[in-house]
Amino acid sequence: MRFSGQILRDRLRRLRPLTIRRLRNAINLHGSFRRARRGGTIAVGALPMSLSIEPTTSCNLRCPECPSGLRSFTRPTGMLDPVVLGPVLDDLRDGLVYINLYFQGEPTLHPQFEDLVRTCKARRLYTSTSTNAHYLTPERAERLVASGLDRLIVSIDGTTQEAYAAYRVGGTLQRVLDGTRAVLEARRAAGSATPHVVWQFLVVGPNEHQVPAIRRLAREYGVDELDLKTAQIDQPHDGHPLLTTNPAFRRYDRRPDGTWTLRNPLDNSCWRMWQGCVMTWDGTLVPCCFDKDAQHPVGNVRAQGVREIWHGPAYSAFRHRLFTDRAGIDMCRNCSEGTEVYA
């Protein structure tokens, strides 16, 4: 469900960071992608347009398909040092337009999260994050609005406590509702247009019957946007509790032999990876948000400049591999790039 007026204003805000230099970079970036896709030189021709940055791997919930929730990382858990952020953004200032202060973990657990937002906004970057909303007290909501955050995605995966907690294990639906209301009230009190508040409803088996109810609830609370998102499932199989009955709400199809497969042709190209990258809390750069455990590191910003890593041999080797054998890369085999993830 999309509410046209708010959506339009948010889309226009996304264009504000574009300077002549950044626009030229975006054109060059897309041109190099098209050449690589046609079988030409696999060499990125510009700087990234977007960057996802992980404030922390810590999380208060135990969601069953999430490495943060499962506590299954092989990499260490920690918090981003705010001192690292500014130099990274400055190194990419001629290209960056969009910053997502989220990768794994719950971002608002970072004690200086609003400072991270301000660091991004000081460089005229559209800045987003995603939260389970359990820490959005009225006081925290006021600080979040004052920080200048452009977009706030709130995970709300049920309209009853039972359905919500089936995926958001350890979570409390009422805290999500209260946190949402706190942000909307703080925004009104400040006379601010931001953050653009999105409810993201991950459609899974226990809650798919609640889609009509979440539409009604979104209008009742007055959020700016409602996104119905399909779930990533590591090992789909008959009887999996998260698989939906309605095929429109899942990424997987059942083959005649009984196996389940991702509804994705896995073409040897990936715009998501080409136009941006991900930085973990400890400064490691990975090519994609599907590399949740950082198994494909291409460098670390504490040892090299991020621009140097972006154009370096390790990153170039990964791009070449993806554009010649994407299906041979483990994390790509369950990737949503090339298929619909929003129902």
N, C-alpha and C positions, 0 to 999 in steps of 0.2 A: 504494500500500500504506500503510495507516494502522495504528498500533499503539495500541489503544484507551486503555490506562492513561495513557501519556504524553500523548496527544492531549487527554484530558480535563483533565489538570492544566494543560496549556498554555492551554487555552481559559478555565479559571478564572482564570489569571493575567492574562488580557486584561481581565477584569472588575474587577480590583483598582483600576485608576486611577479608576473611576467614583465621583465624589462626587455629592451631590444636585444641585449646580449643573451638573456635566457631564452627568448623566442628563437633566436638564431641557433642556439645550442639544440633546442628541441627539434628544429627542422633537420639539422645535421644528424642528430641521433636517429631520427626516424628514417632518414635516407640511408644510413649505414645498415640499419636493420633490414630494409627492403633489399639492399644489395646482397647481404648475407643470405637472406631467404631465397633469393633467386639463384644461389649457388656461386655467388661472387666471393670476394675477400671477406673472411669472418674477422673483421676488425672494427671494434666500436669506434665511431667517428666523433664522439663528443663526451661530455660529462653526464653523470646520471641526473635524471629529473626528480627522482624520489629516493628517499632513504628511510628505512625503518630502523628505529633505534630502541634497544631493549633497556628500559630503566632497571628492571630486576627480573630474575627467574623465580623469585619467591611468589607463592600464592597461598591464599587461605582456603581454597576449595580443592576438591579431589575429583575433577571431571574425568571420566573413564577413557577418553580418547586423547588426553592431553598429557604430554610428558611432565609438565609442571604439576598437574594434579596427581599423576601416578608416582611422582618423585622418582622418575626413571632416567633422569639425565646422567650421562657419563661425564659431562662437563660440570665445572663447579657452579654453585649458586652464589650470587652476590648482587651488589648494587652498583650502578653506573656512577663513576666519579664525575660530578658535574664539570670539573675542570677540563675533561677530555672533549666535551661536546663542542665548545666554541671553535677551536682550531679545525675540527673536522668540517664544520659548516663553512668556515671561511675558505678552506681549501677547495670546496666545491661551489663557491658562491656564484660562479658564472653559469651554473647549470641547474642547481636545485630550485624546485618550486614547491614541493610537497614533502612534509615530514610526518611520519607516523611514529609517535612515541609509544610504541608497543611492538612486541614480538612474542615472547613467552612471559608467563608470570602475570601478576596483577600490578599495573603501573602505579596505582595510587598508594601502594605500600612503600614506594620510595619517599623518604621524608622531605626531599627537596624537589618533588615533582613539579610544582608550580614554577620553580626557578628554571627547570629544564624548558618548560613551555616559553617562559620569557626570553630565554636565550635564543630560541628559534624565532620568536616573533620580532625580536630586535633586528633580525636579518631579513625581515619581510617574507617569511615563509608561511604558507598555509599549514597549520599544525593540527593534527588529529590524535586521538587515542581511543582505546577500547578498554572497558572496565566491567567488572561484575557488580559494581555500585555498592558494595557492602560498607565502604568507608566514606560515602558521600553524606556526611553530617551537614547540617545547615552552615556551620562555620567553614567546613572544608569546601562546600559548594560556593560560598562567597569568594574564597581564595581562588578557586578554579575559574570562576567567571572573570575575576579581576586580572588573572594571568593573561587573558587574551586568547585562550584556546578556541580554535575555530570549529572543531567537530568533536562530539562526544558520542561514542558508540556504547550503548548499554546492553549487555547480554541479558535477555529476559526470555527464558526458555520454558515458560509454562504460565498458565493463568490460575493454577491452584498449587499449593505447596507440594502436594504429592507428585504432580507432573513435573514441576520445576526441579525438585530435588532428585528426580530419576536420572537427570544428567548432571546438574550442578550439585554434586554430592557435597553435603556439608553446608549448603547455602540456605538462605531464608528469603523467600519471595517478598515478604513485607519490607525487608531492608532495601530491596531493589526498587520497590514502589516508592518508599520514603525518600530514597536517594534521588530518584528521578524528580520527584516533586520539589525537593530541596534545590536542585539545580535550576529548574524552571522558575521557581520563586525568586532565587537569587538573581537570575537573569532579568526578570521583570523589575525587581527592586533597583538594579543598577542601570536600568534603561538600556541594556545591551542587546544586540542582535545575536550575540554568540555566547556560548557554543551552540551550534546546530545539533540538536539532540536526536539521535537515532536509536530506536529500539531494534535490536537484532534478535530475531526469534529463530533459533536453530531447530529446524523441524526434524524430530526423531519419533520413533515408534510410540513412546508414552505420551507425546503431546500433539500428534498430528491432528487429532480430533478437535483441538482447541484453536485451530487457525481462525475460525470465525470469531471466537471470543477475544483473541488477542487484537484483532482488527478493531473491535468495539472498545476494548480497553485503551488502545492507543489514542483513539479519538477522545475518550473520556479524560485522559491525563493531559492531552494537548501536546504530545511530542511532535516533532517536526517531520519525522519520517519513520516508517516501519519497513524493515527488510526481513523477508522470509528466506532463510539461508539453509541450504542442504548441508548435511554433516559429512565430514571426512571420517571414514571407518577403515582402520588399518587392515582388518581381516574380515570382510563381509562374508556371511555364510547363512544358510537356511536357519531360521530361528534366531538370528542375531537380534537382540532386543532393541537396537537403535534403528534398524532398517524399517522404513515406512511402507505401508501398504500401497499408498498412492505413488506411482512411479514419478510423478511430477515433483515430488519432495525428496528425491534421492539422486545420487550421482552414479548409481550402479544398476546394471541389468543382469538378470539371471539367464545364463546360456542354457541350451537344451540339455547339456550334460550335467547340469546342476551347479556348475561353478558360477561365481559372481564376478563381474568385470566392470572396471571403470568405464563410464560412458564418455570416452575421449579417444580420438584417433591417434593421439600422441605424435603429431607432426614434428619433424626435426626443426623446430623453431620455438622461441618463447619471448614474446614482447615484455612480459613481466620481468624476467631476468635481465633482458637487454637494457631496459630503461631505468633500472634501479637496483639497489642491493640492501643488505641487512647488516647492521652492526650489533653484536651482542654486548652485554653489559661490560665485559672485560676488554672491549676494543677489537675483537676478532671480526673480520669481514667475511660473510658468506654470501653466495650469489642469490639466495632465494629464501623466502619465508617458509618453504617446505623443508628446509634443512634445520629442523628444530633442535637437533642435538649438535649442530655445527660439525658435521662429519666431512664437509667439503670446504675447509677454510682456504682463503686465498691471500691472507695477510692479516696483520694486526696494526692498528693505527698508532699503537704505542712504540712501534719499531720503525714504521714507514709512514709517509704521508698517504692519505687516503686516495689522492689523485694518482700517486705512483702505483698503488695497489690496483686501482681500477684499470690502468693501462699496462699492468705488469704481466709477466709470463704465466704465472699461475692462473690468473683470471682469463687470459687469452686461451690457455689450454682447456679450461672448463667450457668456454663458449664454443670452441671448435668441437669438443666432444658432444655437446648438446645439439649442435647444428648438423651433426653427422650420425649420432646414435643416441637420441634422447631416451628411447625405451631401455637403453642399457644402463642408465643412471638410476640407482635404487629409489631415490626420493621422487624422481619424475614419474614413476609408474603409478603413483596415487595422486598426481597433481591435477588440479582443476583448471589450469591454463589450457584453453581450447574447448572448454565445456561450460555449461551454465551452472552457476552455484547459487543463484538467487531464483527462487521459484516464483 
